[in-house]
């Protein structure tokens, strides 16, 4: 009897539990967010996590996300729902996540609605707007050798001033803009809109980039960027990666405003109103007269494979003999020329002009490829150009001019007049016998046959014992693959900021 009674009691308890469980409603019991509000700057994003507690079957309650104002932000739901069963009582917790991206300044809310319950989070979107009151603008000529004039501009907040030594003092924000204008504009800004282009264009500005130094544990910043001068020892950098700005002018007053995207994805606004004084930083033109006593040329055959011209490199130079059979080249004129196909062991008489095609009686302009000087160059200690000048001190990158060649017996007369893109000029007359080497019969390792960016060993040893100017060894190693990177930070180079300042790139 006792066992039967216990059994009946157990059945009654179990039946009560089952009855309670089966009668438990499908219900949303609570909704909460991990943040009561979101404050986001335009362009940036934040994550909002929603916790839903419920009983029964969540499938009975569709979930809907709502906003009360459109266009202020957008959101994307992350598909990583986490449904936790808390106990045998069928109480559950469901986690939902959305990424909220700020689009424009304003206030709105994001609301989740399910099972007759709602919960909201206020989203406030702000946009940093910088009002600049001071400017420094520089004109650099065709700095990048792209047939456009390069300009840079520093826009400063009113917390900065320039001291008697020309250095910037103060803390706050400085916007650096690196932009291009047509060659006929040298002392003013063009009005209109400026954009970032894939290829150099008038009224295009350069995006910010980080250049890591191969031989050093540091980096340099080039292109457009926003600086926050924290102190005399520290600068925070945000690269400009997109956007536009517009320039208007009334008399001597410029009005500049724009919207820029930073590498952190933040989108900022800026304005400037005031005069713009442009400093002429273009390298000064030099008139050089060279007297070169020795020469030789190297025949490369139809090097470019065009079937229309043979390729020759001519070297005119002065050499100083030192002890132990060593020689120092004091001045070196390196000319790459194209002759007719019949010329193999001599340079045909005639006039050769700088051009970018490979027709006979043409000269190849100077270029930089793979840290080497290619085409036509003049290297000499007599050149007084300063370090930011592409090619380094003592290097004149030839862009235009001509050379007249005549020959009587074995004696050549070569009259040349060449200019670089900044107007510097080198001219002279060589009279003498030229040494000759046929490179088609013996190829040094550093001749890159078939490579149109022909460099032919100016930065390496070779079996021809070419005359190598000391500047070629001293200056080539730091030249970056892209010419524009030679001018890494003109504000610091101009001595306006302390040289030992710590530059920190903001984290995205």
Secondary structure, DSSP 8 states (H G I E B T S, - for coil): -HHHHHHHHHHHHHHHHHHHHHH---EEEEEEES-SEEEEETT-EEEEEEEEEEES-GGGS--EEEESSSSSEEEEEEEEEEEEE-STT-EEEEEEEEEEEE-SSEEEEEEEEETTEEEEEEEEEE--EEEE-EEEEEE-SSTTSSSSEEEEEEEE-TT-EE-TTS-EE--EEEEEEEEEE-TT--SS---EEEE--SS--TTEE---EEEE-TTSS-EEEESSEEEEEEETTEEEEEEEEEEEEEEEEETTEEEEEEEEEETTS-EEEEEEEE---EEE-S----EEE----EEEEEEEESTT--SS-EEEEEEEEEEEE-STT-EEEEEEEEEEEEE-TT-SSS--SEEEEEESS--TTEEE--EEETTEEES-EEEETT----TTSTT-TTEEE--EEEEEEEEETTEEEEEEEEE-TTS-EEEEEEEE--EEEETTSS--TT--TT-SS--TTTTS--TT----BHHHHHHSTT--SSGGGGS--HHHHTT-S-TT-EEEE---
